[in-house]
Structure formats: C-alpha cells, structure tokens
Amino acid sequence: MAQAIIDCLAAIFEDVATVEYLGEDVTIAEHMLQSATLAQRSRRKNAVIVGALLHDIGHIAGDSGMFSMTDTRDRHHEVAGARLVERFFPAVVTDCIRHHVAAKRYLSATRRDYLERLSDASRHSLSLQGGPMEAHEAEQFAQHPHLGDIIAVRLLDDAGKRPGMKTPGFFHFVPIIESLVEEHRRSQNKETHDAA
C-alpha cells in the first residue's frame, strides 16, 4: 500500500516541477517542498511534515484544475487533496489537507495581523473561499481535535513561498510517508480486529 501512494505522489511531484504556483514566485512543487522542509527544520511531528508536503496536492490531482488569479469561483482543491490520500494516512494528515483553507479563513478572522501578511494570490483565493470566518464559524472550527496541527500546516503554507530556497526533493520525505502509511495500516487492522 505504501509503495502505491509513494509512486503516485512521486509522479505528481515530477509532473509539477516547473508548474507556476498560483501567481507566486515559486513552482507548486517548490512551494510544497518548502512547506515540508520548514516543518522538518522546526521539528514538527511527522503528520505535520507530511500534511505540509501534501496540502496543495489537490491543485494537481483534482478534477477542477489549477487555481488562477483570474478565477471567479473556488475550485475546492483541499477537498480533492484529502480524498486522494485519506485511504493511506492517519486522520490528522488528511485533516491538515482538508482544512488548511478553513484555517486561512479562521486565522483571518481571529488574528488581526494575519490577513495583512497574506500574499496577493492568497488574498484573492480567500475571497473565493468565503473570506474570513464569521464568529460562529470560528468558534466551531476552534473545537476541531486537530486544530493545532491544521494551523501549523496553514502557517507553513504561508511561509513556503521563498524564491531560491534550497530544499531536499520529494524522496527525502519518503521514509516519513512510509512510517505514517504503516501507522495508519496498523490502526485500521486493529480497528478491524477489535470489531470482529
């Protein structure tokens, strides 16, 4: 099972090595590798590293295509990305992918300086994604059991847009991916065994 998702992800990273990232000064592959590298350098747990590595995978793997600065509707890349990997990873990884857009909306509503620090592309996509959360939405989102990890991935997403930043390639992160896939497999087997 691990090899299947690794082969799929490796092919995706190879395909997008030179694809511009949403009006930013990095490619989408550079952006995701930067986010994961920053997570690893700051000694985040494996789920956050992989969540950061794969948070935007739905831009490439989804059916609705890549976001552009001329878009007038949201493409819901976070949903497509979560669906792609949810069979393989623990829920915390999938939640980091599925909710990193909601985290941007949450932080825009709850941190005064956050919105000002967003890039032009992130502000444009935020407007398509519903804008800052209303108070009741933010209150509900704050109860998410993986909130801290989701917020961490969101902030790594925002930070991973540095032209010229050196990072390891995708295969550097494969041992971490393998360990999480194996953790998820064992957890699923235990649930099946306990239910029998």
C-alpha positions in Angstrom: 0.0 0.0 0.0 2.8 2.4 0.9 4.5 1.9 -2.5 1.3 2.7 -4.4 0.8 6.1 -2.8 4.5 6.9 -3.0 4.7 6.1 -6.7 1.6 8.2 -7.3 2.9 11.2 -5.3 6.4 10.9 -6.8 4.8 11.1 -10.3 2.8 14.1 -9.3 5.8 16.0 -7.9 7.8 15.2 -11.1 4.9 16.4 -13.3 4.7 19.8 -11.5 8.4 20.5 -11.0 8.1 23.6 -13.3 4.4 24.5 -12.9 3.9 28.0 -11.6 2.2 28.2 -8.2 -0.8 30.4 -8.1 0.8 33.7 -9.1 3.7 33.2 -6.6 7.4 33.3 -7.4 7.9 29.6 -6.9 6.6 26.5 -8.6 3.9 24.4 -6.9 6.4 21.6 -6.2 8.9 24.1 -4.7 6.1 25.5 -2.5 5.1 22.1 -1.1 8.7 21.1 -0.6 9.4 24.4 1.1 6.5 24.0 3.4 7.6 20.4 4.4 11.2 21.5 4.8 10.3 24.3 7.1 8.1 21.9 9.1 11.0 19.5 9.5 13.5 22.2 10.4 11.2 23.4 13.1 11.0 19.8 14.4 7.3 19.4 13.8 5.8 15.9 14.1 5.7 13.6 11.1 2.0 14.2 10.5 2.5 18.0 10.1 5.6 17.5 7.9 3.5 15.3 5.5 0.5 17.5 5.8 2.6 20.4 4.8 4.2 18.4 1.9 0.8 17.4 0.5 -1.5 20.2 1.5 -1.9 21.5 -2.1 -1.8 18.2 -3.9 -5.5 18.7 -4.8 -4.4 21.5 -7.2 -2.8 18.9 -9.4 -4.7 15.7 -8.6 -8.2 17.3 -8.6 -10.7 17.4 -11.5 -11.1 21.1 -11.4 -7.6 22.2 -12.5 -5.2 24.7 -11.1 -6.3 27.9 -9.5 -5.5 31.1 -11.4 -5.6 34.8 -10.5 -8.5 35.2 -12.9 -10.7 32.7 -11.2 -14.2 33.8 -10.1 -15.1 30.6 -8.2 -13.3 28.3 -5.7 -12.0 25.0 -7.0 -12.0 23.3 -3.6 -8.5 21.8 -4.0 -8.4 21.0 -0.3 -11.3 18.5 -0.7 -9.7 16.9 -3.8 -6.4 16.5 -2.0 -7.9 15.0 1.1 -9.8 12.5 -1.0 -6.7 11.4 -2.8 -4.8 10.5 0.3 -7.4 9.6 3.0 -7.1 5.8 2.5 -3.4 5.9 3.2 -2.8 8.3 6.1 -3.9 8.9 9.6 -6.8 11.3 10.0 -4.6 14.1 11.3 -2.7 14.2 8.0 -5.9 14.2 6.0 -7.4 16.9 8.2 -4.4 19.1 7.7 -5.0 18.9 4.0 -8.8 19.1 4.1 -8.9 22.1 6.5 -5.9 24.2 5.5 -8.2 26.6 3.6 -10.6 26.8 6.5 -7.6 27.6 8.7 -6.8 30.6 6.5 -10.4 31.8 6.9 -10.1 31.1 10.7 -6.8 33.0 11.1 -8.1 35.9 9.0 -11.0 36.2 11.4 -9.1 35.7 14.7 -5.6 37.2 14.2 -5.6 40.9 13.4 -2.3 40.9 11.6 -2.8 37.7 9.7 -4.8 39.0 6.8 -2.3 41.8 6.2 0.6 39.3 5.8 -1.1 37.2 3.1 0.2 37.4 -0.4 -2.0 38.8 -3.2 -2.7 35.3 -4.5 -3.8 34.1 -1.1 -6.0 37.1 -0.6 -7.6 36.5 -4.0 -8.3 32.9 -3.2 -9.5 33.8 0.3 -12.2 36.0 -1.4 -13.3 33.0 -3.4 -13.2 30.7 -0.4 -15.7 32.6 1.7 -13.5 35.3 3.2 -12.7 35.5 7.0 -15.0 33.2 9.1 -18.0 34.6 10.9 -17.7 34.5 14.7 -19.9 31.4 15.0 -17.9 29.6 12.3 -14.6 30.4 14.0 -16.0 29.3 17.4 -17.0 25.9 15.9 -13.7 25.5 14.0 -11.7 26.2 17.2 -13.2 22.9 18.6 -11.5 20.7 15.9 -9.5 18.0 17.6 -6.5 18.6 15.3 -6.7 22.4 15.3 -3.1 22.9 16.4 -1.7 20.8 13.6 -4.0 22.3 11.0 -3.0 25.8 12.0 0.7 24.7 11.8 0.3 23.5 8.3 -1.5 26.7 7.3 1.3 28.8 8.6 3.9 26.6 6.9 1.8 27.0 3.7 2.1 30.8 4.0 5.8 30.6 4.7 6.7 28.2 1.8 6.9 30.8 -0.9 10.5 31.8 -0.9 12.2 32.2 -4.3 15.5 30.4 -4.4 15.1 28.5 -1.1 17.0 25.2 -1.2 15.1 22.1 -0.2 15.5 18.4 -0.4 13.5 16.7 -3.1 10.4 14.6 -2.7 12.2 11.3 -2.0 13.8 12.8 1.1 10.4 12.6 2.7 9.6 9.1 1.6 10.7 7.4 4.9 8.3 9.7 6.8 5.5 8.9 4.4 6.2 5.2 4.7 6.0 5.4 8.5 2.7 7.2 8.5 1.2 4.8 6.0 2.3 1.9 8.1 0.9 3.6 11.3 -2.4 4.0 9.5 -2.4 0.4 8.3 -1.8 -0.9 11.8 -4.5 1.3 13.2 -7.0 0.1 10.6 -6.1 -3.5 11.2 -6.5 -3.0 15.0 -10.0 -1.5 14.4 -11.0 -4.4 12.2 -9.7 -6.9 14.8 -11.4 -5.1 17.7 -14.7 -5.1 15.8 -14.6 -8.8 15.0 
